[in-house]
Amino acid sequence: MQYVYDTTRSYYANRIIDLRVQFGVHCWFCGKECDPHGEDGKFQFAHRHGFKTKLTGYGRGESNRVHDISNHPISYMLLCDNCHKKYDNSGETT
């Protein structure tokens, strides 16, 4: 998939799209395909358990999140909202 910069979006919104493309535009666990341009919250970057990042918890701020994902991609995975909830609650998905 080719990434196209969208001039109607902020720099950080475009970086999130770019990162979704870099992560393969699918959920790490179930394989569901992701629309990298989607803004509905159906796909999120999850912290991988056991991998260090400088950010934790909700409300980390868009710019901080983008920089941390870019600088520590091994510490994150792209998950659909269902798998993200399961992962956060149990540490794994079934």
DOZAVEX-356693 format. One record per residue (C-alpha): residue number from 1; x, y, z. Coordinates in Angstrom, 3 decimals. Layout:
N
[node NUM, [X, Y, Z]];
...
***
This chain:
94
[node 1, [0.000, 0.000, 0.000]];
[node 2, [1.342, 3.401, -0.917]];
[node 3, [1.104, 6.206, 1.610]];
[node 4, [-0.160, 9.558, 0.362]];
[node 5, [0.239, 12.681, 2.511]];
[node 6, [-3.137, 14.288, 3.178]];
[node 7, [-2.817, 18.075, 3.370]];
[node 8, [-6.179, 18.373, 5.171]];
[node 9, [-4.819, 16.467, 8.204]];
[node 10, [-2.322, 17.515, 10.843]];
[node 11, [1.295, 16.373, 10.695]];
[node 12, [0.697, 13.882, 13.517]];
[node 13, [-2.480, 12.458, 11.953]];
[node 14, [-0.463, 11.812, 8.787]];
[node 15, [2.345, 10.200, 10.811]];
[node 16, [-0.191, 7.806, 12.405]];
[node 17, [-1.362, 6.823, 8.911]];
[node 18, [2.252, 6.313, 7.845]];
[node 19, [2.950, 4.184, 10.935]];
[node 20, [-0.138, 2.028, 10.293]];
[node 21, [1.195, 1.380, 6.782]];
[node 22, [4.658, 0.548, 8.178]];
[node 23, [3.075, -1.888, 10.657]];
[node 24, [1.339, -3.732, 7.819]];
[node 25, [-2.260, -2.389, 7.974]];
[node 26, [-3.605, -5.428, 9.823]];
[node 27, [-4.210, -6.563, 13.395]];
[node 28, [-1.180, -8.345, 14.837]];
[node 29, [-3.376, -11.083, 16.395]];
[node 30, [-6.487, -11.724, 14.303]];
[node 31, [-5.232, -10.426, 10.938]];
[node 32, [-8.189, -8.101, 10.352]];
[node 33, [-7.276, -5.498, 7.733]];
[node 34, [-7.009, -1.873, 8.763]];
[node 35, [-7.934, 1.212, 6.757]];
[node 36, [-4.869, 3.333, 7.557]];
[node 37, [-6.890, 6.512, 6.931]];
[node 38, [-9.689, 5.479, 9.318]];
[node 39, [-10.285, 7.723, 12.312]];
[node 40, [-12.880, 5.613, 14.087]];
[node 41, [-10.534, 4.141, 16.694]];
[node 42, [-10.939, 0.597, 15.372]];
[node 43, [-7.150, 0.156, 15.166]];
[node 44, [-4.744, 1.265, 17.857]];
[node 45, [-1.079, 0.963, 18.699]];
[node 46, [-0.735, -1.213, 21.793]];
[node 47, [2.284, -1.375, 24.074]];
[node 48, [3.810, -4.848, 23.905]];
[node 49, [4.032, -6.335, 27.389]];
[node 50, [7.642, -6.713, 28.495]];
[node 51, [8.951, -4.013, 26.135]];
[node 52, [9.959, -0.628, 27.521]];
[node 53, [8.563, 2.644, 26.252]];
[node 54, [8.641, 6.113, 27.704]];
[node 55, [4.841, 6.335, 27.681]];
[node 56, [2.202, 4.525, 29.699]];
[node 57, [-1.510, 4.947, 30.324]];
[node 58, [-4.133, 6.909, 28.446]];
[node 59, [-3.946, 10.547, 27.396]];
[node 60, [-0.284, 10.529, 26.432]];
[node 61, [-0.737, 13.171, 23.773]];
[node 62, [-0.620, 12.719, 20.023]];
[node 63, [2.881, 14.096, 19.432]];
[node 64, [4.460, 12.096, 22.270]];
[node 65, [2.762, 8.905, 21.104]];
[node 66, [3.887, 9.349, 17.475]];
[node 67, [7.486, 9.997, 18.510]];
[node 68, [7.560, 7.013, 20.867]];
[node 69, [6.109, 4.606, 18.278]];
[node 70, [8.561, 5.920, 15.674]];
[node 71, [11.550, 5.618, 18.023]];
[node 72, [10.572, 2.267, 19.602]];
[node 73, [8.568, 0.301, 16.994]];
[node 74, [9.534, -3.046, 18.569]];
[node 75, [7.618, -1.939, 21.691]];
[node 76, [4.302, -1.593, 19.846]];
[node 77, [1.881, -3.609, 17.769]];
[node 78, [-1.116, -2.577, 15.695]];
[node 79, [-4.292, -4.158, 17.081]];
[node 80, [-7.984, -3.948, 16.281]];
[node 81, [-10.044, -2.604, 19.170]];
[node 82, [-11.352, -6.079, 20.156]];
[node 83, [-7.881, -7.667, 20.319]];
[node 84, [-6.493, -4.616, 22.127]];
[node 85, [-9.121, -4.949, 24.870]];
[node 86, [-8.412, -8.676, 25.234]];
[node 87, [-4.662, -8.082, 25.299]];
[node 88, [-4.907, -5.332, 27.921]];
[node 89, [-7.195, -7.457, 30.107]];
[node 90, [-5.321, -10.756, 29.907]];
[node 91, [-1.972, -10.153, 28.225]];
[node 92, [-2.901, -12.381, 25.302]];
[node 93, [-5.633, -13.100, 22.785]];
[node 94, [-7.342, -16.368, 22.007]];
***
